[in-house]
Amino acid sequence: MRIPPRITRIGAAGALASALLIGGTAVAAPPAVATAHPATTHASTAYATTAHTTTADTTTAHAATAHSATLRPATVRVTAVGHICYAKLPSQAHDTLKLIEKGGPYPYPQDGTVFDNREGILPDQDSGYYHEYTVETPGSPDRGARRIVTGEKNNEDYYTADHYESFDLIDRSC
């Protein structure tokens, strides 16, 4: 089961707040680190608390008292949507955008299907708002990693070259 990074960060923050405000024992797992496009990654450092405990009686672990707490850095990455100039897109992306404007026909049966935004990188919208289309990758034996994801708004087209790890909103004015 995949736990969304947002929930992991909330859990780590809750454990840290518990240790600092209440003074109780807190143990936080290392956060899930989302891979992001280097140009749109902002790294920050959070600290997870790991408490070391001892007990007077091994059968009553709940009577444990904290003797010391050790802070260890944990990296959290925040991913954002970037921008790309239409002129800087590969020619195959131009071809895909022309097909989208014409309404097809598309080279792959998956083209035009609903994109669920499970990665949570694009702005939150209702299911069915986004659709995905393949951008041909020369020399690739399959669909490759490049896609255009469209929103319902006019000219709300996103390009990904790394199979949904990062997105760039296509700027048609340049």
C-alpha positions as CSV (number, residue, x, y, z in Angstrom):
1,M,0.0,0.0,0.0
2,R,1.3,3.4,-0.9
3,I,0.9,6.1,1.7
4,P,0.7,9.6,0.3
5,P,3.7,11.9,1.2
6,R,1.3,14.5,2.6
7,I,0.0,12.1,5.2
8,T,3.5,10.9,6.1
9,R,4.5,14.5,6.7
10,I,1.5,15.1,8.9
11,G,2.3,12.0,11.0
12,A,5.9,13.1,11.4
13,A,4.8,16.6,12.4
14,G,2.3,15.2,14.9
15,A,5.0,13.0,16.5
16,L,7.4,16.0,16.8
17,A,4.7,18.2,18.3
18,S,3.8,15.5,20.8
19,A,7.4,15.2,21.9
20,L,8.0,19.0,22.2
21,L,4.6,20.1,23.6
22,I,3.5,17.2,25.8
23,G,7.0,15.9,26.7
24,G,6.0,12.4,25.9
25,T,7.8,9.7,24.0
26,A,7.5,10.1,20.2
27,V,8.8,7.9,17.5
28,A,8.5,9.0,13.9
29,A,9.3,6.9,10.8
30,P,11.3,8.5,8.1
31,P,9.1,10.4,5.7
32,A,8.4,9.2,2.2
33,V,10.5,11.3,-0.2
34,A,8.8,12.2,-3.5
35,T,11.1,12.5,-6.5
36,A,10.7,15.8,-8.2
37,H,11.9,17.7,-11.2
38,P,15.2,19.4,-10.1
39,A,14.1,22.9,-11.2
40,T,10.9,22.7,-9.1
41,T,12.1,21.1,-5.9
42,H,12.4,23.0,-2.7
43,A,14.2,21.0,0.1
44,S,13.6,21.7,3.7
45,T,14.8,19.9,6.8
46,A,12.5,18.6,9.4
47,Y,13.6,16.8,12.6
48,A,12.1,13.6,13.8
49,T,12.4,12.7,17.4
50,T,13.6,9.2,18.5
51,A,13.3,8.6,22.2
52,H,15.4,6.1,24.1
53,T,13.6,4.5,27.0
54,T,14.3,2.1,29.9
55,T,12.0,0.1,32.0
56,A,12.2,-1.1,35.6
57,D,10.2,-4.2,34.8
58,T,10.3,-5.8,31.3
59,T,6.6,-6.9,31.6
60,T,5.4,-3.3,32.0
61,A,6.6,-1.6,28.9
62,H,4.0,1.1,29.3
63,A,5.7,2.3,32.5
64,A,8.7,3.4,30.4
65,T,10.3,6.8,31.1
66,A,12.3,8.8,28.5
67,H,15.9,9.3,29.4
68,S,17.1,11.2,26.3
69,A,15.9,12.2,22.9
70,T,18.0,12.3,19.8
71,L,17.1,14.6,16.9
72,R,18.0,13.4,13.4
73,P,17.4,15.4,10.2
74,A,14.9,14.2,7.6
75,T,14.6,15.7,4.2
76,V,11.1,16.7,2.9
77,R,10.7,17.7,-0.7
78,V,7.9,19.8,-2.1
79,T,7.1,19.5,-5.7
80,A,5.5,22.3,-7.8
81,V,4.3,22.6,-11.4
82,G,6.8,24.5,-13.6
83,H,6.4,26.2,-17.0
84,I,7.7,25.4,-20.4
85,C,7.7,27.5,-23.5
86,Y,5.7,25.9,-26.4
87,A,8.8,26.4,-28.7
88,K,11.0,24.4,-26.4
89,L,8.8,21.3,-26.5
90,P,10.0,18.4,-28.6
91,S,8.4,18.2,-32.0
92,Q,6.5,15.1,-31.0
93,A,4.7,17.1,-28.3
94,H,3.7,19.6,-31.0
95,D,2.3,16.7,-33.0
96,T,0.3,15.4,-30.0
97,L,-1.1,18.8,-29.2
98,K,-2.3,19.1,-32.9
99,L,-4.0,15.7,-32.6
100,I,-5.7,16.8,-29.4
101,E,-7.0,20.0,-31.1
102,K,-8.4,17.9,-33.9
103,G,-9.9,15.3,-31.6
104,G,-7.8,12.4,-32.9
105,P,-7.3,9.8,-34.1
106,Y,-4.7,8.9,-31.5
107,P,-1.9,6.3,-31.9
108,Y,-2.6,4.5,-28.6
109,P,-5.8,3.2,-27.1
110,Q,-4.9,4.8,-23.7
111,D,-4.8,8.3,-25.3
112,G,-7.7,10.5,-24.1
113,T,-8.3,8.4,-21.0
114,V,-8.9,10.0,-17.6
115,F,-5.7,11.0,-15.7
116,D,-6.4,10.6,-11.9
117,N,-3.6,12.8,-10.6
118,R,-2.7,10.2,-8.0
119,E,0.7,11.8,-7.6
120,G,-1.1,15.0,-6.4
121,I,1.3,17.2,-8.3
122,L,-1.3,18.9,-10.5
123,P,-3.9,21.2,-8.9
124,D,-6.7,19.3,-7.2
125,Q,-9.7,18.8,-9.3
126,D,-12.7,16.4,-9.5
127,S,-12.2,13.0,-11.2
128,G,-12.4,13.2,-14.9
129,Y,-11.0,16.8,-15.1
130,Y,-7.6,15.7,-16.5
131,H,-6.9,13.5,-19.6
132,E,-3.6,12.1,-20.8
133,Y,-2.1,11.6,-24.2
134,T,1.2,10.0,-25.3
135,V,4.0,12.0,-26.7
136,E,5.9,9.6,-29.0
137,T,9.5,8.9,-27.9
138,P,11.8,8.0,-30.9
139,G,13.5,4.7,-30.4
140,S,11.2,3.6,-27.5
141,P,9.7,0.1,-27.9
142,D,6.6,1.2,-25.9
143,R,4.8,4.4,-25.2
144,G,7.7,5.9,-23.3
145,A,7.6,8.3,-20.4
146,R,6.5,11.5,-22.2
147,R,2.9,12.7,-21.9
148,I,0.6,15.6,-22.4
149,V,-2.0,16.0,-19.6
150,T,-4.9,18.3,-20.4
151,G,-7.3,20.1,-18.1
152,E,-10.8,21.2,-18.9
153,K,-9.8,24.9,-19.1
154,N,-8.7,26.3,-22.5
155,N,-4.9,25.9,-23.0
156,E,-4.5,24.1,-19.7
157,D,-2.0,21.6,-21.0
158,Y,0.8,20.1,-19.0
159,Y,3.9,18.3,-20.3
160,T,5.8,15.5,-18.4
161,A,9.0,14.0,-19.7
162,D,9.4,11.7,-16.7
163,H,6.2,9.8,-16.5
164,Y,4.3,12.0,-14.0
165,E,7.2,12.7,-11.7
166,S,7.0,16.4,-12.6
167,F,4.8,18.6,-14.8
168,D,5.3,21.8,-16.8
169,L,2.4,24.0,-17.8
170,I,2.8,24.7,-21.5
171,D,3.1,28.5,-22.2
172,R,1.8,29.2,-25.7
173,S,2.8,32.9,-25.6
174,C,6.5,32.3,-26.2
